[in-house]
């Protein structure tokens, strides 16, 4: 599927981690599966006579964010609680930067260095590692040591982490399955006495009003790049939005080959020429886009649901208290619904080289308990955070809400879950409350599931595998050239024919072969 995450798995994940751990559609039904985090635990008995206890087993996991290592007493306490509960002496190894995560992981896998647990992998990456014999199937381990995993995940998500009939990873739930949306400044609408747009034509009129009445602002931006701009607007022009669609022969084809795509691109070109879209968007950076929103200069945003919050309206409301972005759905010639991503965004795996996969699974199962999840995410109550009467949290320390300054934050956290009594954005700050509000609103939007949503593609088997990067690069470059006027829209058929000739035709055949095999 066309997912708006082409700038790298790990960079995207860390952006999410630093912003929020967002809720997903799978709900945990038993909030009392364990005692409160940080409570005194009974010793982990390992057989033998009462009181006998085996020495802890050293387990090593890799983490892409070295800033999570604060070297505080509460981190040590969290480690000791995990060890007491599971018998695991958990050690975290960090990559130098998030961008170096894959390189560090591969070096550890190919060397004699211990590595037992790898979190934050895409399913594509996990399948490739599994095919290469680098990770193991988890079915037997889950059956023997995974009571919490089986109890606290919706049974349906396990099919999303299965390859060749085997579970190959622990699911990490998507931050938001309907996260790519179109948002608009409702306070601007009120100020200009405009109704919330219902159709694409209404939206055009609103952008023109913003342009005429907000001289130092821009009616529309894509956050965080051109692909996000497209993904937020595609539902109103294409029958499967930015997802692959089925033709009359039952063949999957990319959205760019749909007859309606040229009309969609024509509208984007038109809006760009009219000055509705921020002209610096193509070459801009995420911090610059956030700053633009904070400066009261953006009327509408097409992109990830949280892009208007942290550092953006979070700052803006200090000078304009009524500033507000609201997700909207338009009526156009497309499906007019949001594409619903799979529940599982990433997976956490156990390596083949692990000498004690049972111990690794015991930790992961504890992580999947209510107690273990809260401990691994926010630490020890009364030491790293306090719980307020309304159930929200405050960090203990220099800043009550800034995770970067917390004495503990996600050091031992390996996968995302969703609990009825533990908010995805648990802090009592304005920002976390706004995240919760926005997630609720986006979840209420009408949505659809793409034809191949549940298909797990093994791209390493594709004949076009070596050409995929070049195909994606070519497509992105040509779209931007047409959007900016460097190439005329009349060239689009020729562009797509060139894409087919350099490997796109083979890629379509490869994708359809696996799609039909898994239907």
C-alpha positions in Angstrom: 0.0 0.0 0.0 1.1 3.6 -0.5 1.9 4.6 3.0 3.1 8.2 3.8 6.3 6.9 5.5 8.8 6.9 2.7 11.5 8.8 4.6 12.5 5.9 6.6 11.0 3.6 9.1 13.0 4.6 12.2 12.9 8.3 11.6 9.2 8.2 11.4 8.9 6.0 14.5 11.0 8.4 16.6 8.9 11.3 15.5 5.9 9.4 16.8 7.6 8.4 20.0 8.6 12.0 20.8 5.1 13.3 20.1 2.9 10.7 21.6 2.1 7.0 21.9 -1.3 7.2 20.1 -4.3 5.0 20.5 -5.3 2.3 18.1 -8.5 0.3 17.4 -7.6 -2.8 19.5 -8.8 -2.4 23.1 -7.7 -4.1 26.3 -10.7 -5.4 28.2 -9.1 -6.2 31.6 -7.5 -3.2 33.4 -6.8 -5.3 36.4 -4.5 -7.9 34.9 -1.7 -7.0 37.3 -0.8 -4.9 40.3 0.1 -1.2 40.0 3.5 -0.5 38.4 6.2 -0.3 41.0 4.5 -2.4 43.6 6.5 -5.0 45.6 6.6 -8.2 43.6 6.9 -11.7 44.8 10.2 -13.4 43.9 10.2 -15.2 40.6 10.3 -18.8 41.6 12.2 -21.0 39.1 11.4 -24.5 40.4 13.2 -26.4 43.1 12.4 -25.8 46.8 10.5 -22.8 48.1 12.9 -19.8 48.1 15.2 -21.3 45.5 15.8 -18.8 42.7 17.9 -19.0 39.6 20.3 -16.1 38.8 18.8 -13.5 36.4 19.2 -14.1 32.7 20.9 -11.4 30.7 18.8 -10.3 27.7 19.9 -7.6 25.3 17.6 -5.4 23.3 18.4 -2.5 20.9 16.9 0.9 21.0 17.1 3.6 18.3 16.9 6.6 20.7 19.9 7.1 23.0 18.1 10.1 24.6 15.9 7.7 26.5 18.9 6.6 28.6 18.9 9.1 31.5 21.0 7.0 33.9 18.7 7.9 36.8 17.8 6.0 39.9 14.3 5.4 38.7 15.6 3.7 35.6 17.6 1.4 37.8 14.5 0.8 39.9 12.4 0.0 36.8 15.2 -2.5 35.7 15.1 -4.2 39.1 11.3 -4.5 39.1 11.5 -6.1 35.6 14.2 -8.5 36.9 12.2 -9.4 40.0 9.1 -10.0 38.0 10.6 -12.0 35.1 14.1 -13.1 36.1 15.5 -11.1 33.2 18.5 -8.7 33.5 17.4 -6.4 30.7 20.2 -4.5 29.0 19.6 -1.9 26.3 22.1 -1.1 23.5 21.6 2.1 21.6 22.4 3.0 18.0 24.4 6.3 17.8 21.4 8.0 16.1 18.0 6.8 15.0 19.2 6.9 11.4 21.9 4.3 12.3 19.5 1.9 13.8 19.4 -0.6 10.9 23.2 -0.5 10.5 23.7 -1.1 14.2 21.2 -3.9 14.2 22.8 -5.6 11.2 26.3 -5.4 12.8 25.0 -7.0 16.0 23.3 -9.7 14.1 26.4 -10.6 12.1 28.9 -10.4 14.9 29.4 -12.3 18.1 27.7 -9.5 20.1 24.6 -10.5 22.1 21.3 -9.4 20.7 18.0 -11.0 21.8 15.2 -8.5 21.1 14.7 -6.1 18.2 11.7 -3.7 18.4 10.3 -1.3 15.9 10.7 -3.3 12.7 8.3 -3.0 9.8 6.6 -6.3 8.8 8.6 -6.1 5.5 11.8 -6.0 7.5 10.7 -8.8 9.8 9.8 -11.1 6.9 13.1 -10.5 5.3 15.0 -11.3 8.6 12.8 -14.4 9.0 13.5 -15.6 5.5 17.2 -15.1 6.1 17.1 -17.1 9.3 17.9 -14.2 11.6 14.7 -14.3 13.8 12.6 -17.2 15.1 8.9 -18.0 15.0 7.2 -17.2 18.3 4.1 -19.5 18.4 5.5 -22.1 20.8 7.0 -19.4 23.1 3.7 -17.5 23.2 1.8 -20.7 24.0 4.2 -21.5 26.9 5.0 -18.0 28.3 2.6 -15.5 26.7 -0.5 -15.5 28.8 -0.7 -11.7 28.9 0.1 -11.4 25.2 -2.8 -13.7 24.3 -5.1 -12.1 26.8 -4.4 -8.4 26.1 -4.2 -8.3 22.3 -7.2 -8.6 20.1 -6.8 -12.1 18.5 -7.3 -10.6 15.0 -3.9 -8.7 15.1 -1.9 -11.9 15.2 -2.7 -12.6 11.6 -1.0 -9.3 10.8 2.3 -10.5 12.2 2.2 -14.0 10.6 4.4 -15.2 7.8 4.2 -18.7 6.3 1.7 -19.6 8.9 4.0 -18.6 11.8 3.9 -15.7 14.2 7.2 -13.9 13.7 6.8 -10.8 15.9 4.9 -9.1 18.7 2.5 -6.5 17.2 3.1 -2.9 18.0 -0.3 -1.2 17.4 -0.6 1.6 14.9 -0.6 5.1 16.5 -3.7 6.0 14.5 -5.3 3.9 11.8 -7.0 6.9 10.3 -4.3 9.4 10.8 -3.8 11.1 7.4 -6.6 13.8 7.2 -7.5 17.2 6.0 -7.7 19.8 8.8 -9.0 23.4 8.8 -8.9 26.4 11.1 -12.4 26.6 12.5 -11.7 29.9 14.3 -10.8 31.5 10.9 -14.1 30.1 9.5 -16.0 31.7 12.3 -14.1 35.0 12.0 -14.8 35.3 8.3 -18.4 34.0 8.7 -17.8 31.0 6.6 -19.5 27.6 6.8 -17.4 24.5 7.3 -16.7 23.2 3.7 -18.7 20.2 2.6 -17.6 19.7 -1.0 -14.3 20.2 -2.8 -15.9 23.2 -4.4 -16.7 24.6 -1.0 -13.1 24.0 0.1 -11.8 26.0 -2.9 -14.1 28.9 -1.9 -12.8 28.8 1.6 -9.2 28.8 0.4 -9.9 31.8 -1.8 -11.4 33.6 1.2 -8.4 32.8 3.3 -6.1 34.1 0.6 -8.0 37.4 0.3 -8.5 38.0 4.0 -5.3 36.5 5.5 -2.7 38.4 3.5 0.4 37.1 5.5 -0.9 33.5 5.6 -1.3 30.5 3.3 -4.6 28.7 2.7 -3.1 25.2 2.6 0.1 23.2 3.3 1.0 19.6 3.2 2.6 18.3 6.4 5.1 16.9 6.1 5.8 16.8 2.4 4.2 16.5 -1.0 3.1 12.9 -0.5 1.2 13.9 2.7 -0.5 16.7 0.7 -1.7 14.1 -1.8 -2.7 11.5 0.8 -4.9 13.9 2.7 -6.7 15.0 -0.4 -6.8 11.8 -2.6 -10.0 10.4 -1.0 -12.0 13.2 -2.7 -10.6 12.4 -6.2 -9.8 8.7 -6.4 -11.9 5.5 -5.7 -9.3 4.1 -3.3 -7.6 7.3 -2.3 -3.8 6.8 -2.3 -4.2 3.0 -2.1 -3.9 0.5 -5.0 -7.2 -0.1 -6.8 -8.7 -3.0 -8.7 -9.5 -2.7 -12.4 -12.3 -4.5 -14.2 -10.0 -7.5 -14.6 -9.4 -7.7 -10.8 -5.8 -6.5 -11.1 -4.3 -4.2 -8.6 -2.9 -1.0 -10.0 -1.2 2.0 -8.4 -3.3 5.2 -7.9 -1.2 7.1 -10.5 -2.6 4.8 -13.2 -6.2 5.5 -12.4 -7.9 7.8 -15.0 -8.9 10.1 -12.2 -5.4 10.7 -11.1 -4.8 13.3 -13.9 -7.8 15.2 -12.7 -6.5 15.1 -9.2 -3.0 16.4 -10.2 -4.7 19.0 -12.4 -6.5 20.4 -9.3 -3.3 20.5 -7.3 -1.5 22.3 -10.1 -4.4 24.8 -10.3 -4.4 25.4 -6.6 -0.6 25.9 -6.7 -0.9 28.5 -9.5 -3.6 30.3 -7.6 -1.4 30.7 -4.6 -3.5 28.5 -2.3 -0.6 26.2 -1.4 2.5 27.4 0.5 5.1 27.9 -2.3 8.0 26.8 -0.1 6.4 23.5 0.9 8.4 21.3 -1.5 11.8 22.3 -0.1 10.7 23.0 3.5 11.5 21.1 6.6 9.2 19.8 9.3 10.4 22.4 11.9 9.6 25.2 9.4 6.1 23.9 8.8 5.5 23.6 12.5 6.8 27.2 13.0 4.5 28.4 10.2 1.4 27.0 12.0 2.6 28.5 15.3 2.9 31.9 13.6 -0.8 31.8 12.7 0.0 31.5 8.9 -1.8 28.3 7.9 -5.5 27.9 7.1 -5.7 24.2 6.3 -3.3 21.2 6.6 -3.3 18.0 4.6 -1.3 15.4 6.4 -0.8 13.5 9.7 -3.4 14.3 12.3 -0.9 15.4 15.0 1.1 17.7 12.7 -0.9 20.7 13.9 -0.3 20.1 17.6 3.2 19.9 19.1 5.0 23.1 18.8 2.3 24.4 16.5 -1.1 25.2 18.0 0.5 24.4 21.3 2.4 27.7 20.8 -0.3 29.5 18.9 -3.0 29.2 21.6 -0.8 31.2 24.0 -1.5 34.3 21.8 -4.7 33.2 20.1 -6.6 31.1 22.6 -9.4 30.2 20.1 -7.0 28.8 17.5 -8.2 25.4 16.5 -7.8 22.9 13.7 -10.7 20.4 13.0 -10.5 17.3 10.8 -13.0 17.4 8.0 -14.4 15.1 5.2 -15.3 16.5 1.8 -17.5 15.2 -0.9 -15.8 14.8 -4.3 -15.5 12.3 -7.1 -13.5 9.8 -5.0 -14.4 7.5 -2.2 -14.8 10.3 0.3 -13.5 8.2 3.1 -10.2 7.8 5.0 -8.0 4.8 4.2 -7.8 2.6 7.3 -4.3 1.3 8.0 -3.6 -2.1 9.5 -3.8 -2.3 13.3 -0.2 -3.3 13.5 2.4 -0.7 12.6 5.6 -2.4 13.7 6.7 -5.7 15.2 9.1 -6.7 17.9 11.1 -9.9 17.2 13.4 -12.4 19.0 16.6 -13.3 17.2 17.8 -16.7 16.2 21.1 -16.1 17.9 19.4 -15.6 21.3 20.6 -18.2 23.8 17.6 -17.8 26.0 14.5 -16.9 23.9 12.3 -18.2 26.7 13.6 -15.4 29.0 13.1 -12.9 26.2 9.5 -14.0 25.9 8.9 -13.8 29.6 9.9 -10.1 29.6 7.8 -9.4 26.5 4.8 -11.1 28.2 5.3 -9.0 31.3 5.5 -5.9 29.1 2.1 -6.9 27.7 0.5 -6.9 31.2 -1.2 -3.7 32.4 1.5 -3.2 35.1 4.4 -4.0 32.8 3.2 -1.7 30.1 2.9 1.3 32.4 6.3 0.6 34.0 8.1 0.2 30.7 6.5 3.4 29.3 6.5 5.9 32.2 8.5 4.3 35.0 7.6 4.0 38.7 4.6 5.8 40.2 5.8 8.2 42.9 9.3 8.3 41.5 9.1 9.3 37.8 5.4 10.4 37.7 2.3 11.1 39.8 -1.2 10.2 38.9 -3.9 12.9 39.3 -7.5 12.3 40.4 -8.7 12.4 36.8 -6.3 9.6 35.8 -3.9 11.8 33.9 -0.2 11.9 34.8 2.5 14.4 35.6 6.2 13.8 35.5 8.2 14.3 38.7 11.1 16.6 38.0 12.1 19.8 36.2 9.1 19.8 33.9 5.8 18.1 34.6 5.0 17.5 31.0 8.2 17.3 29.0 9.2 13.7 28.4 12.7 14.9 27.3 13.3 16.1 30.9 11.6 13.2 32.7 13.7 11.0 34.9 12.3 8.0 33.0 10.7 7.7 29.5 10.2 4.6 27.4 13.7 3.1 28.1 12.4 -0.5 28.3 9.3 0.1 26.1 9.2 -2.3 23.1 5.8 -2.1 21.6 2.6 -0.1 21.6 -0.7 -1.3 23.1 -4.0 0.3 23.9 -5.7 0.2 27.3 -9.1 1.3 28.4 -7.7 2.9 31.6 -4.3 4.2 30.3 -4.6 6.9 27.7 -2.4 6.8 24.7 -1.4 10.4 25.6 -1.5 10.1 29.4 -0.1 13.4 30.6 -2.3 16.2 31.9 -0.7 18.8 29.6 -2.6 20.8 27.0 -0.8 18.9 24.3 -1.6 15.4 25.5 -5.3 16.4 26.0 -5.3 17.8 22.5 -3.8 14.5 21.1 -6.6 12.6 22.8 -9.2 14.9 21.4 -7.9 14.7 17.9 -7.5 11.0 17.9 -11.1 10.6 19.0 -12.3 12.9 16.2 -10.3 11.2 13.5 -11.5 7.8 14.6 -15.1 9.0 14.1 -14.4 9.8 10.4 -15.8 7.5 7.7 -13.2 5.0 6.5 -12.5 2.1 4.2 -10.1 -0.8 4.1 -8.0 -1.1 1.0 -8.3 -4.3 -1.1 -4.9 -5.5 -0.1 -4.9 -4.2 3.5 -4.2 -7.6 5.0 -1.7 -8.9 2.4 1.8 -9.3 3.6 4.1 -8.8 0.7 7.4 -10.5 0.6 9.1 -8.0 -1.7 12.5 -9.8 -1.4 10.9 -12.4 -3.8 9.9 -9.8 -6.4 11.7 -9.8 -9.7 11.5 -6.0 -9.4 13.0 -5.9 -5.9 16.2 -4.3 -6.9 14.4 -1.6 -8.8 11.9 -0.5 -6.1 13.9 2.4 -4.8 14.5 3.8 -8.2 10.8 3.4 -9.1 9.7 5.3 -6.1 12.3 8.0 -6.6 11.3 8.4 -10.3 7.6 8.7 -9.4 8.1 11.3 -6.6 10.4 13.4 -8.8 8.0 13.4 -11.7 5.0 14.3 -9.6 6.8 17.3 -8.2 8.0 18.4 -11.6 4.4 18.4 -12.8 3.1 20.1 -9.7 5.6 22.9 -10.0 5.1 23.4 -13.7 8.5 22.1 -14.7 6.7 19.5 -16.8 3.2 19.9 -18.3 0.4 17.7 -17.1 -0.1 16.6 -20.7 3.1 14.6 -20.2 1.6 12.4 -17.5 0.8 9.4 -19.8 4.3 9.5 -21.1 5.7 9.7 -17.5 3.7 6.6 -16.5 4.7 4.7 -19.6 8.4 5.4 -18.7 7.7 4.2 -15.2 6.2 1.0 -16.5 9.2 0.5 -18.8 11.9 0.9 -16.1 10.4 -1.7 -13.9 6.9 -0.6 -12.9 5.2 -3.2 -15.1 7.2 -6.0 -13.4 6.4 -4.6 -10.0 2.7 -4.6 -10.8 3.0 -8.3 -11.8 4.9 -9.1 -8.7 2.5 -7.4 -6.4 -0.5 -9.0 -8.1 1.0 -12.5 -7.9 1.3 -12.3 -4.1 -2.0 -10.5 -3.7 -3.9 -13.3 -5.6 -2.0 -16.0 -3.7 -3.1 -14.6 -0.3 -6.7 -13.7 -1.2 
